Amino acid sequence: LLGMALKRQLVKLKKFCNPAVLSSGLNDMARVKLLNVDDIGNNDMTQVTVDDRNYLVAKVDNEIYVTSDMCTHEDAELTMGCLKGIKVKCPLHGSFFDLRSGKPLNEPAEEPIKVYKTKIENNCIYLDE
């Protein structure tokens, strides 16, 4: 497990992307660049940190999902757990969360994780705020 955790930390460092806040011409809404689509493998996940906030970014069957990276039951980074299809498993107590809705699928977690809207433009994943 230690080797896997170390590998994930190295992947996180390698895939870190400096956030770029852009202004869209139509509605002046701020968008935050998370990372490039190609920086994450299919059926994989990574953690991206922007302004001291950790996001879980997953690519499942070439679809992008972005959620908060903290389990709502205990303080555990979900990116340290495992990805099973469109579900992520908390590494501490085994709660699964649906990446589409954020809803917990089993106990002990009862509260959903936050799910973020994204936009992909020029091969970059943006967080729409």
Residue pairs with C-beta under 8 A, 6 or more apart in sequence:
5 80
8 46
8 79
8 80
11 46
12 46
12 47
12 79
15 35
15 39
15 40
15 46
15 48
16 35
16 48
16 49
17 33
17 34
17 35
17 36
17 39
17 48
18 33
19 32
19 33
19 34
19 50
19 51
20 32
20 33
21 30
21 31
21 32
21 33
22 30
22 31
22 33
22 126
23 29
23 30
24 31
29 128
29 129
30 129
31 119
31 126
31 127
31 128
31 129
32 50
32 126
32 127
32 129
33 124
33 125
33 126
33 127
34 48
34 50
34 55
34 57
34 66
34 118
34 124
34 125
34 126
34 127
35 46
35 48
35 57
35 124
35 125
36 123
36 124
36 125
37 59
37 64
37 120
37 123
37 124
37 125
38 123
39 46
40 46
40 57
40 58
40 59
41 59
42 59
42 60
42 61
42 62
43 59
43 60
43 61
43 83
44 58
44 59
44 83
45 56
45 57
45 58
45 59
45 79
45 83
45 88
46 56
46 57
46 79
47 54
47 55
47 56
47 57
47 69
47 77
47 79
48 54
48 55
48 57
49 55
50 127
54 68
54 69
54 70
54 77
54 79
55 66
55 67
55 68
55 69
55 116
55 127
56 65
56 66
56 67
56 68
56 69
56 78
56 79
56 88
57 64
57 65
57 66
57 125
58 64
58 65
58 66
58 67
58 83
58 88
58 99
59 65
60 83
60 85
60 86
60 99
64 118
64 120
64 125
65 86
65 99
65 100
65 115
66 115
66 116
66 118
66 125
66 127
67 78
67 88
67 97
67 99
67 102
67 113
67 114
67 115
67 116
68 113
68 114
68 116
69 77
69 78
69 79
70 76
70 77
70 78
70 113
71 77
71 78
71 90
71 92
71 93
71 95
71 97
71 109
71 113
72 104
72 109
72 110
72 111
72 112
72 113
73 90
73 92
73 93
73 95
73 104
73 108
73 109
73 110
73 111
74 90
74 92
74 93
76 90
76 91
76 92
76 93
77 91
78 88
78 89
78 90
78 91
78 97
78 113
79 88
80 91
81 88
81 89
81 90
81 91
82 88
82 89
82 91
83 89
84 96
86 98
86 99
86 100
87 96
87 97
87 98
87 99
87 105
88 96
88 97
88 99
89 95
89 96
90 96
90 97
90 109
93 108
93 109
94 106
95 104
95 105
95 106
95 107
95 108
95 109
96 104
96 105
96 106
97 103
97 104
97 105
97 109
97 112
97 113
98 105
99 115
100 115
101 112
101 115
102 112
102 113
102 114
102 115
103 112
104 110
104 111
104 112
104 113
116 127
116 128
117 127
117 128
118 125
118 126
118 127
118 128
119 125
119 126
119 128
120 126
